[in-house]
Amino acid sequence: MDDVQIHHAMKMFDTASTSMHEAAWASLKPLGARAVPFLAEYYPHTKKAQGRVALIFHAIRFARESETAFELGLLALNDKATLVRYRACGLCAYSLRKDAIPHLERLLRHTDEKTVDDARAAIDAIRRKNHHYFIDRSHSNSTFWEVNPEDSRH
C-alpha cells in the first residue's frame, strides 16, 4: 500500500458511514501497528465524531505496543464527543499504563456523567492490572473484553 492509497483510506474516516470506516480499515489493517501514525495524523482533521470514534477504536489494539496509539488515546480524552472519550478511556484502560491515570483523573470532574463513569472504570482497570474491568465494571468475572487474540480472561 503506497502513501496515496493510505491517505485515500484515511480520508474515508471523515464520514458518519460505518461501512466506509470498515472499508477504510480493511485496507489499512494489513499494516498492523504501522497504521497507527496515520490514525494519529488524521484524528485532529476528522470532523465527523463517528470517524474519530473509529480511529480511536482501531488504535486500541495497539495501545500496549505503540507509544503513538497511547498518545492518541490521551489526546482523545479531551474530545467534544462522548463516544470518542469513551473509546479513549477504553484505549487507556487497555494500555494498563499508570501514566494515563492523571489524565483520566481530570475527567472525574467532567460535566458528562458517562465520561466520569468511563474514566473511573479505566482508572480501576489500570490499578487492578485487568483491562477486562473497563467492561466488567462490577468485577463479576463473567464479562470479558478480548481486543487481541492473546487476551485471556485474566
Beta strands, then each sheet from edge to edge (+ up, - down):
end
